[in-house]
Amino acid sequence: MNVVRILTLIAALSAFAGPALAQPAPPPKVHNVVLVHGAWADGSSWAKVIPYLQAAGLKVTAVQNPLTSLADSAAATRRALAEQDGPAVLVGHSWGGTVVSEVGTDPKVSALVYVAARAPDAGEDFVKLAGQYPTPPARAGIVDHDGDTKLNEDAFLKYFANGVDATTAKELYAVQWPTAATIFGNRTTQAAWHDKPSFYAVSKQDKTIDPDFERFLASRMKATTIELDAGHLSLVSHPKEIADLILKAAGQYE
């Protein structure tokens, strides 16, 4: 671990010192969940999580994230929140965590869940922050077509969908949504995790976002955190564990 990464971790852990150790109030019990998928994916990436949530009596909405800009993705998510009949848990996977951080200040959002996700602070240069950690191998497979990016098949199956059964991984590769190259540099104007109960699922075998970076992000926001022996698509390979974390954020579990 290099010096910059050590200092970054120390800065995150220092937030726990002194009276700030008090735990936030538990999230209220709610029955709505809004799911935001990440880059190189579409709403079907939540298909294995949704049945668990519905079986628990929750109303679930999966946003079809346009992945054209943060502004467009935030607008789509705000429309989904506006349609809810009460408070909702807002959940983001991967780049979808950027949207959660931006939109999560909405009064309807009761809690935030990040699944192997980005979690930028307001105005933060997240690309620079991520650069303090090793570059995950999936990024070598990015292919740019006139400003829209996809992952090539080898990188998608081997690194993005590692830990997912081969048949499902190939289906997800077939439906991956093109992602504007510019969105990775878009900066949030706010960070909802400062004020809302936050939960984080770290993927210990992630080849798309460095697992130590995920741990830093989770500790910085003082999130209730779980670690899964999963790749980047833990929502596909470990749907029950992800659903359980969402249910906890929804106040369904103690």
Backbone bond lengths (Angstrom), bond angles and torsions (degrees), N, CA, C in turn:
res aa  C-N    CA-C-N  psi(-1)  N-CA   C-N-CA  omega(-1)  CA-C   N-CA-C  phi
1 M - - - 1.475 - - 1.531 109.10 -
2 N 1.357 118.25 126.80 1.449 119.48 -177.04 1.529 111.31 -79.31
3 V 1.333 115.66 171.23 1.462 120.66 -173.61 1.524 111.64 -63.19
4 V 1.339 117.22 -39.68 1.463 120.46 -178.28 1.517 110.45 -61.30
5 R 1.353 116.23 -42.97 1.462 119.94 -179.26 1.527 110.67 -67.22
6 I 1.327 117.31 -37.98 1.464 120.66 178.16 1.522 110.21 -62.00
7 L 1.348 116.49 -46.01 1.461 120.43 -179.59 1.526 110.98 -64.10
8 T 1.345 116.10 -37.43 1.455 119.94 178.90 1.516 110.94 -63.42
9 L 1.339 116.58 -44.18 1.463 120.33 179.36 1.518 111.55 -65.33
10 I 1.351 115.98 -39.16 1.467 119.65 178.32 1.521 110.12 -61.95
11 A 1.330 116.27 -41.62 1.464 119.97 179.86 1.522 110.99 -62.27
12 A 1.344 115.82 -39.64 1.463 119.24 179.41 1.511 111.07 -67.54
13 L 1.335 116.84 -46.05 1.457 120.88 -177.26 1.525 112.18 -67.68
14 S 1.330 116.68 -29.24 1.461 119.60 -178.82 1.517 111.87 -64.96
15 A 1.337 116.32 -20.14 1.459 119.95 179.06 1.520 111.84 -64.64
16 F 1.361 116.33 -16.43 1.452 119.91 -178.92 1.535 111.93 -86.24
17 A 1.320 117.74 -6.72 1.461 120.04 -173.94 1.515 111.33 -73.15
18 G 1.342 116.05 154.37 1.460 121.98 172.64 1.506 113.10 69.73
19 P 1.330 117.04 -156.81 1.457 122.39 -173.71 1.513 114.29 -65.29
20 A 1.344 118.19 -16.27 1.461 120.56 -179.82 1.516 112.19 -65.56
21 L 1.339 118.22 -4.76 1.453 121.31 179.59 1.525 112.47 -66.25
22 A 1.306 118.87 -16.68 1.451 120.91 -179.44 1.530 110.42 -56.00
23 Q 1.339 115.73 133.52 1.457 120.13 -178.29 1.528 110.09 -76.02
24 P 1.353 117.90 144.04 1.457 120.13 176.69 1.520 110.21 -65.88
25 A 1.326 115.45 158.66 1.455 119.99 177.55 1.524 109.68 -61.26
26 P 1.337 117.83 144.98 1.464 119.71 179.08 1.517 110.40 -62.05
27 P 1.327 117.72 149.40 1.465 119.67 -178.91 1.527 110.68 -67.62
28 P 1.321 117.39 151.15 1.463 120.45 178.10 1.530 110.88 -70.72
29 K 1.313 115.79 159.87 1.459 120.44 177.55 1.523 108.95 -78.28
30 V 1.326 116.06 123.21 1.464 121.41 179.84 1.523 109.31 -132.54
31 H 1.329 116.31 165.24 1.470 118.77 -178.23 1.532 112.86 -122.47
32 N 1.339 117.25 11.22 1.470 120.97 177.70 1.521 111.02 -116.17
33 V 1.325 116.00 140.78 1.460 122.14 176.06 1.521 108.71 -134.97
34 V 1.323 117.01 132.18 1.465 122.57 176.07 1.527 107.63 -116.97
35 L 1.326 116.21 124.29 1.461 123.52 -174.81 1.526 110.36 -107.68
36 V 1.325 116.65 133.62 1.467 121.63 -179.15 1.534 108.48 -122.16
37 H 1.319 116.93 116.57 1.466 120.09 179.99 1.525 111.11 -79.60
38 G 1.314 115.26 167.62 1.453 121.17 -177.09 1.519 113.31 -102.49
39 A 1.326 114.78 -164.02 1.464 121.99 -178.91 1.525 110.55 -66.66
40 W 1.320 115.05 152.32 1.474 123.71 176.05 1.522 112.05 57.45
41 A 1.332 115.49 36.49 1.460 121.38 -179.01 1.519 108.17 -153.24
42 D 1.336 115.61 175.10 1.464 120.56 170.77 1.519 108.32 -138.12
43 G 1.322 116.68 -173.03 1.452 120.47 -174.81 1.514 114.23 -60.60
44 S 1.334 117.49 -21.60 1.463 120.44 -179.38 1.524 112.47 -66.88
45 S 1.333 117.81 -13.34 1.465 119.73 178.84 1.532 111.26 -65.26
46 W 1.343 117.47 -16.30 1.464 122.09 178.49 1.527 112.19 -93.91
47 A 1.331 118.19 4.14 1.467 121.77 -169.11 1.523 113.72 -59.52
48 K 1.330 118.10 -30.63 1.463 120.14 -179.25 1.529 112.81 -85.62
49 V 1.318 117.43 -21.29 1.461 121.70 178.46 1.528 110.93 -82.08
50 I 1.315 116.96 -39.02 1.459 122.02 -173.10 1.533 113.40 -55.24
51 P 1.346 120.20 -45.15 1.475 118.44 -178.86 1.526 113.66 -59.67
52 Y 1.334 118.11 -35.20 1.465 120.61 177.88 1.532 110.75 -64.55
53 L 1.325 115.98 -41.74 1.459 120.08 -179.35 1.529 111.09 -68.65
54 Q 1.324 116.16 -42.12 1.459 119.82 179.34 1.526 111.17 -66.09
55 A 1.326 116.60 -37.48 1.468 119.96 178.68 1.529 111.27 -63.73
56 A 1.336 116.65 -26.25 1.466 121.56 178.14 1.527 111.98 -85.39
57 G 1.333 116.40 1.57 1.456 120.49 176.18 1.516 115.17 92.52
58 L 1.322 117.56 11.08 1.461 120.25 -179.17 1.529 111.19 -88.88
59 K 1.321 114.52 147.47 1.466 121.14 172.20 1.528 107.15 -89.30
60 V 1.329 116.77 125.85 1.465 121.17 -172.62 1.525 110.37 -118.78
61 T 1.326 115.62 134.27 1.467 122.28 174.97 1.525 107.92 -127.52
62 A 1.324 116.77 123.43 1.463 121.41 175.68 1.525 108.39 -102.32
63 V 1.313 116.44 118.51 1.460 121.94 179.40 1.522 109.78 -72.67
64 Q 1.326 115.77 134.74 1.465 119.13 171.10 1.537 106.54 -88.89
65 N 1.311 113.35 89.87 1.456 122.79 -173.58 1.534 110.06 -67.63
66 P 1.327 119.47 119.93 1.468 120.47 -175.21 1.519 114.46 -68.54
67 L 1.340 118.05 -25.44 1.467 122.63 177.33 1.525 113.07 58.75
68 T 1.333 115.85 29.22 1.461 120.54 177.57 1.524 112.04 -98.07
69 S 1.342 116.05 -31.46 1.464 122.04 176.17 1.520 107.06 -166.43
70 L 1.324 115.98 161.96 1.455 119.34 175.32 1.523 110.29 -61.69
71 A 1.319 117.40 -40.00 1.462 120.83 -179.82 1.523 111.51 -60.65
72 D 1.337 116.95 -43.72 1.467 120.78 -179.88 1.528 111.07 -66.92
73 S 1.330 116.07 -42.54 1.466 119.88 -179.63 1.525 111.01 -67.17
74 A 1.327 116.60 -39.19 1.459 120.64 177.71 1.536 110.62 -64.11
75 A 1.325 116.41 -40.08 1.462 120.24 -179.92 1.529 110.75 -64.45
76 A 1.326 117.04 -42.35 1.462 120.71 178.78 1.520 111.03 -63.24
77 T 1.324 116.63 -37.99 1.465 120.99 -179.72 1.524 110.78 -71.62
78 R 1.328 116.84 -39.37 1.470 119.51 177.96 1.531 110.75 -64.13
79 R 1.330 117.27 -36.11 1.466 119.83 176.90 1.526 110.32 -63.06
80 A 1.335 116.24 -41.61 1.472 119.96 178.85 1.523 110.75 -64.47
81 L 1.324 117.57 -40.44 1.461 120.56 178.71 1.528 111.10 -65.58
82 A 1.314 116.61 -38.55 1.461 120.63 -179.10 1.528 111.78 -62.91
83 E 1.317 116.64 -25.94 1.463 121.28 -178.75 1.527 112.83 -83.18
84 Q 1.332 117.86 -9.32 1.461 120.49 -178.94 1.522 110.36 -73.44
85 D 1.333 116.32 147.87 1.462 120.70 -178.06 1.523 113.01 -90.97
86 G 1.331 116.43 14.88 1.457 121.62 179.32 1.513 109.63 174.23
87 P 1.338 117.41 -167.60 1.464 120.84 -179.75 1.526 111.31 -59.41
88 A 1.336 115.05 154.14 1.462 120.36 -177.13 1.521 110.70 -142.74
89 V 1.332 114.82 148.49 1.462 121.36 168.31 1.521 107.57 -84.10
90 L 1.325 117.24 133.39 1.461 122.58 179.39 1.518 108.45 -106.84
91 V 1.335 115.97 124.53 1.462 122.12 -172.64 1.523 109.69 -122.84
92 G 1.332 117.22 134.63 1.457 120.83 178.32 1.512 112.18 -132.42
93 H 1.324 115.41 138.86 1.464 121.48 173.93 1.520 109.29 -109.03
94 S 1.334 116.44 136.90 1.458 122.64 172.66 1.537 110.36 57.46
95 W 1.338 118.16 -124.85 1.466 119.81 179.89 1.533 111.06 -63.40
96 G 1.316 117.64 -21.85 1.458 121.06 177.17 1.520 112.51 -58.27
97 G 1.336 117.48 -22.35 1.454 120.48 175.50 1.516 112.54 -63.27
98 T 1.325 117.25 -28.90 1.459 121.06 175.30 1.527 109.84 -62.83
99 V 1.314 115.94 -42.29 1.463 121.31 178.62 1.529 110.41 -65.68
100 V 1.329 116.82 -41.34 1.464 121.11 178.88 1.527 110.44 -60.64
101 S 1.332 116.84 -43.27 1.458 120.51 179.26 1.524 111.78 -63.54
102 E 1.322 116.94 -36.53 1.459 122.10 -177.63 1.534 112.33 -77.47
103 V 1.326 116.26 -43.07 1.464 121.39 -171.19 1.531 111.95 -94.52
104 G 1.327 117.28 -17.23 1.455 121.37 -172.45 1.512 115.59 -64.38
105 T 1.329 118.19 -10.53 1.470 120.44 175.39 1.527 111.70 -75.80
106 D 1.318 117.50 -9.83 1.464 121.38 177.75 1.532 109.57 -51.95
107 P 1.340 117.99 134.52 1.462 120.58 -177.48 1.526 114.40 -56.77
108 K 1.328 117.29 -24.46 1.460 119.89 -179.80 1.532 113.00 -75.60
109 V 1.328 118.01 -16.67 1.468 121.17 -175.81 1.518 109.62 -82.75
110 S 1.327 115.81 121.15 1.463 121.46 -178.44 1.523 112.74 -93.91
111 A 1.325 117.42 -29.01 1.464 121.92 -178.16 1.516 108.52 -160.34
112 L 1.324 115.40 161.81 1.464 122.73 -177.58 1.520 109.78 -120.91
113 V 1.334 116.01 140.56 1.462 121.09 174.62 1.524 108.19 -128.51
114 Y 1.333 115.72 128.26 1.463 122.47 178.38 1.526 108.22 -113.10
115 V 1.328 116.94 125.84 1.459 122.47 -179.23 1.524 108.23 -114.02
116 A 1.352 115.99 104.61 1.473 120.62 -176.77 1.529 109.38 44.17
117 A 1.323 115.38 51.18 1.461 120.41 -164.99 1.518 113.86 -121.07
118 R 1.315 114.37 156.90 1.455 121.09 167.63 1.525 108.76 -66.15
119 A 1.330 115.99 151.15 1.460 120.48 176.73 1.528 108.12 -149.66
120 P 1.325 116.96 71.22 1.462 120.03 -175.82 1.516 113.06 -70.89
121 D 1.324 115.02 153.22 1.457 120.73 169.64 1.528 107.69 -85.01
122 A 1.309 116.91 166.92 1.461 121.19 -177.89 1.529 110.56 -61.65
123 G 1.329 116.47 126.54 1.455 121.97 176.85 1.510 115.00 71.63
124 E 1.305 117.54 6.98 1.466 121.11 -173.95 1.528 112.24 -74.68
125 D 1.334 116.10 142.01 1.467 121.75 171.74 1.521 106.64 -81.00
126 F 1.313 115.77 89.67 1.461 120.21 -172.89 1.517 112.25 -70.94
127 V 1.313 116.76 -31.37 1.467 120.01 177.03 1.523 110.23 -62.43
128 K 1.327 116.72 -42.40 1.461 120.98 178.28 1.528 110.44 -65.07
129 L 1.327 116.83 -42.67 1.463 120.46 178.84 1.528 111.03 -61.21
130 A 1.314 116.92 -45.85 1.466 121.09 179.71 1.520 111.52 -63.36
131 G 1.332 116.26 -28.90 1.462 120.67 179.95 1.511 114.33 -65.55
132 Q 1.339 117.97 -11.00 1.460 121.32 176.73 1.528 111.74 -78.99
133 Y 1.334 115.87 -5.61 1.462 121.94 -179.46 1.529 109.04 -117.60
134 P 1.336 117.56 160.93 1.468 119.79 179.74 1.526 111.87 -57.59
135 T 1.333 115.62 145.18 1.463 120.37 177.44 1.525 109.14 -76.02
136 P 1.334 118.58 118.51 1.463 120.77 -178.32 1.533 110.81 -66.04
137 P 1.327 117.83 149.14 1.474 120.69 -174.65 1.519 114.78 -64.27
138 A 1.329 118.38 -25.56 1.469 119.38 -178.52 1.521 111.62 -58.72
139 R 1.307 117.22 -31.03 1.461 119.97 -174.06 1.527 112.50 -67.21
140 A 1.333 116.35 -21.99 1.466 119.20 177.61 1.520 111.58 -68.70
141 G 1.329 116.76 -15.34 1.463 120.06 -178.59 1.516 114.27 -96.33
142 I 1.325 118.05 9.73 1.465 120.38 179.77 1.526 110.38 -72.59
143 V 1.315 115.25 129.18 1.467 121.71 177.95 1.525 107.84 -118.19
144 D 1.328 116.18 129.07 1.462 122.12 -176.74 1.524 110.20 -103.71
145 H 1.329 116.14 126.66 1.463 122.12 175.48 1.522 108.04 -122.02
146 D 1.325 116.72 97.35 1.464 122.10 178.20 1.522 112.55 53.28
147 G 1.327 116.05 43.05 1.451 120.94 175.70 1.511 115.13 93.18
148 D 1.324 117.91 -11.69 1.460 121.91 174.45 1.526 108.83 -101.82
149 T 1.315 116.06 136.91 1.455 119.79 -176.30 1.524 111.60 -114.27
150 K 1.315 114.40 150.99 1.456 123.31 168.78 1.527 107.41 -139.65
151 L 1.328 116.07 166.26 1.457 120.60 171.30 1.519 108.46 -94.85
152 N 1.345 116.26 137.46 1.455 117.58 176.01 1.527 109.32 -67.74
153 E 1.317 115.92 164.83 1.463 120.25 -171.85 1.524 112.60 -61.49
154 D 1.329 116.37 -41.51 1.463 119.07 -178.29 1.530 110.83 -61.67
155 A 1.330 117.37 -48.37 1.463 120.88 -178.87 1.523 111.33 -66.58
156 F 1.326 116.66 -38.88 1.459 119.94 -179.39 1.521 110.51 -62.03
157 L 1.316 117.02 -49.98 1.466 120.55 -175.47 1.530 112.01 -72.62
158 K 1.317 116.57 -38.68 1.467 120.32 -173.00 1.528 112.67 -83.50
159 Y 1.335 117.28 -36.76 1.465 120.33 -171.50 1.531 113.96 -116.23
160 F 1.333 117.31 -42.38 1.460 120.23 -179.11 1.527 110.81 -73.47
161 A 1.329 116.38 -40.47 1.462 121.68 -175.97 1.523 111.98 -109.73
162 N 1.320 117.64 24.84 1.467 118.59 177.85 1.523 109.76 -61.37
163 G 1.326 115.16 136.93 1.462 120.30 -177.42 1.512 114.16 91.27
164 V 1.325 117.44 -7.59 1.460 122.51 176.93 1.523 108.00 -97.75
165 D 1.345 117.41 140.75 1.470 119.41 -179.50 1.530 109.78 -59.82
166 A 1.331 115.63 149.98 1.466 121.45 -170.37 1.522 113.05 -58.60
167 T 1.333 117.60 -40.76 1.468 120.33 -178.35 1.527 110.97 -63.85
168 T 1.321 116.24 -47.47 1.466 119.99 179.72 1.521 111.36 -64.95
169 A 1.337 116.73 -40.05 1.463 120.65 -179.79 1.530 110.63 -60.67
170 K 1.324 116.90 -40.86 1.468 120.11 179.72 1.523 111.10 -68.78
171 E 1.334 117.08 -34.84 1.468 119.78 176.34 1.530 110.60 -64.76
172 L 1.325 115.97 -42.53 1.460 120.01 179.64 1.526 111.05 -66.95
173 Y 1.327 116.86 -35.60 1.462 119.94 176.03 1.528 110.47 -62.23
174 A 1.322 116.15 -38.88 1.463 120.80 -177.51 1.526 111.86 -66.20
175 V 1.346 117.40 -29.95 1.466 119.57 -176.31 1.527 112.54 -104.71
176 Q 1.325 118.08 8.09 1.471 117.94 -177.92 1.525 110.02 -58.57
177 W 1.325 115.09 136.10 1.466 121.39 -175.78 1.526 109.18 -91.86
178 P 1.334 118.45 135.66 1.464 119.50 177.25 1.520 111.26 -60.97
179 T 1.301 115.08 141.64 1.462 122.10 -174.51 1.521 109.86 -122.36
180 A 1.323 117.39 124.97 1.459 120.66 179.91 1.526 110.17 -60.63
181 A 1.314 116.26 131.05 1.470 120.56 -178.87 1.523 111.25 -60.05
182 T 1.323 116.85 -29.10 1.464 120.69 -174.59 1.526 113.54 -72.40
183 I 1.357 118.54 -20.20 1.469 118.40 -172.92 1.523 112.29 -66.96
184 F 1.323 117.32 -24.98 1.462 118.87 -176.82 1.534 111.70 -68.42
185 G 1.322 116.48 -21.99 1.452 120.38 177.74 1.521 113.71 -97.72
186 N 1.340 117.41 -5.27 1.475 120.13 178.32 1.528 109.84 -63.54
187 R 1.327 116.47 137.37 1.465 120.88 -178.11 1.522 110.98 -107.07
188 T 1.316 115.70 141.55 1.453 120.71 177.37 1.527 110.22 -75.61
189 T 1.315 115.89 156.43 1.460 120.91 176.31 1.527 111.32 -98.80
190 Q 1.327 116.66 -11.25 1.460 121.88 179.69 1.526 109.06 -152.96
191 A 1.314 116.35 166.33 1.467 121.67 179.93 1.524 107.64 -135.26
192 A 1.312 115.69 99.59 1.459 121.18 -173.07 1.522 112.81 -63.24
193 W 1.333 116.82 -23.19 1.470 119.25 -175.83 1.532 112.92 -67.85
194 H 1.316 117.29 -11.72 1.463 118.83 175.03 1.530 111.49 -68.05
195 D 1.326 116.61 -27.67 1.463 120.51 -170.64 1.526 115.22 -122.41
196 K 1.317 117.88 -12.86 1.464 120.60 -177.56 1.525 110.15 -110.84
197 P 1.355 118.17 146.42 1.473 120.01 173.27 1.526 109.75 -55.25
198 S 1.320 116.17 131.15 1.464 120.84 -173.38 1.527 111.24 -125.20
199 F 1.325 114.92 145.93 1.454 123.28 -178.19 1.527 108.02 -133.53
200 Y 1.339 116.81 145.49 1.469 119.59 -175.72 1.527 109.89 -140.97
201 A 1.326 115.97 133.99 1.459 122.66 173.79 1.525 108.62 -109.66
202 V 1.331 116.12 110.04 1.468 122.41 177.71 1.530 108.84 -84.84
203 S 1.333 116.05 135.44 1.463 121.44 173.96 1.525 108.94 -100.32
204 K 1.325 116.10 110.39 1.464 120.34 -173.26 1.526 113.22 -69.20
205 Q 1.347 117.79 -21.47 1.463 121.15 -179.57 1.535 111.69 -109.19
206 D 1.309 116.58 25.15 1.467 121.03 -175.21 1.524 110.92 -67.01
207 K 1.328 115.78 131.09 1.465 122.50 177.32 1.537 111.60 -112.64
208 T 1.347 115.90 9.44 1.459 121.24 -179.59 1.521 111.38 -114.08
209 I 1.335 117.38 -38.81 1.469 123.60 171.22 1.525 106.78 -125.36
210 D 1.306 117.01 131.30 1.471 120.14 -177.14 1.531 110.50 -59.12
211 P 1.339 119.16 128.80 1.474 120.98 -178.87 1.532 113.79 -58.30
212 D 1.334 118.07 -36.31 1.464 119.46 177.48 1.528 111.05 -66.55
213 F 1.310 117.12 -31.79 1.466 120.76 175.63 1.530 109.36 -67.00
214 E 1.328 116.95 -41.96 1.459 120.14 176.86 1.532 110.29 -60.15
215 R 1.327 116.71 -41.78 1.468 120.09 179.37 1.532 110.89 -63.38
216 F 1.322 116.44 -40.51 1.467 119.72 176.99 1.519 110.89 -60.65
217 L 1.338 116.95 -46.34 1.452 120.57 -178.84 1.528 111.40 -62.14
218 A 1.337 116.10 -42.38 1.465 120.45 179.42 1.521 111.47 -63.80
219 S 1.347 116.93 -42.48 1.462 120.07 -178.89 1.519 111.34 -70.20
220 R 1.344 116.82 -35.26 1.459 120.20 -179.56 1.527 111.21 -62.86
221 M 1.319 116.91 -36.83 1.464 119.46 -179.30 1.525 112.68 -91.28
222 K 1.352 116.13 3.86 1.470 121.24 -178.57 1.522 110.69 55.15
223 A 1.325 115.73 42.21 1.455 120.95 -176.93 1.524 111.56 -76.85
224 T 1.307 116.14 149.98 1.462 121.28 164.40 1.522 105.83 -69.49
225 T 1.319 117.10 119.41 1.467 121.02 -166.15 1.519 112.21 -122.05
226 I 1.333 115.62 138.78 1.457 122.02 168.48 1.517 108.19 -120.57
227 E 1.313 116.85 154.30 1.464 121.69 174.82 1.520 108.22 -120.46
228 L 1.328 115.87 130.68 1.458 121.74 -178.44 1.523 109.95 -116.91
229 D 1.316 115.81 142.14 1.459 120.85 176.12 1.520 107.64 -80.58
230 A 1.334 114.72 72.72 1.457 122.05 -170.08 1.509 109.95 -143.19
231 G 1.341 114.96 160.64 1.448 121.24 171.37 1.520 109.87 -83.91
232 H 1.331 115.03 -163.99 1.467 120.00 -174.26 1.525 112.17 -60.91
233 L 1.328 117.43 -33.69 1.461 121.04 -176.64 1.523 110.93 -93.34
234 S 1.323 116.50 56.27 1.466 120.27 178.28 1.525 111.48 -62.69
235 L 1.313 117.62 -27.94 1.462 121.28 177.60 1.522 111.94 -64.93
236 V 1.344 116.90 -18.87 1.463 121.79 176.86 1.528 110.99 -97.63
237 S 1.330 116.91 -43.65 1.465 120.20 -175.82 1.524 113.26 -84.06
238 H 1.351 117.80 -24.12 1.467 122.60 -178.84 1.532 110.34 -133.61
239 P 1.335 116.74 57.04 1.467 118.89 -172.96 1.524 114.22 -64.58
240 K 1.325 118.28 -34.40 1.466 119.40 -178.75 1.524 110.82 -66.12
241 E 1.336 117.04 -42.69 1.457 120.44 179.74 1.529 110.94 -63.80
242 I 1.342 116.26 -39.72 1.469 119.78 177.65 1.522 109.94 -67.50
243 A 1.320 117.26 -42.67 1.462 120.45 178.09 1.524 110.64 -61.70
244 D 1.326 117.24 -40.77 1.464 120.26 179.44 1.530 111.42 -62.16
245 L 1.335 116.95 -39.01 1.452 120.08 178.12 1.527 110.74 -65.48
246 I 1.341 116.39 -40.81 1.457 120.55 177.87 1.524 110.55 -64.74
247 L 1.318 116.88 -40.50 1.466 120.71 179.06 1.531 110.51 -64.28
248 K 1.327 116.08 -36.11 1.467 119.27 175.88 1.533 110.05 -64.35
249 A 1.321 115.88 -43.04 1.467 119.75 178.06 1.523 111.68 -64.07
250 A 1.342 116.07 -26.92 1.463 121.27 179.21 1.524 112.43 -85.76
251 G 1.349 116.07 5.73 1.454 119.96 177.92 1.507 114.09 75.26
252 Q 1.347 116.61 16.53 1.460 120.18 -178.47 1.532 112.38 -83.97
253 Y 1.340 117.24 -22.22 1.461 122.92 178.75 1.528 108.52 -121.03
254 E 1.320 116.05 152.23 1.464 120.24 171.40 1.523 109.84 -75.88
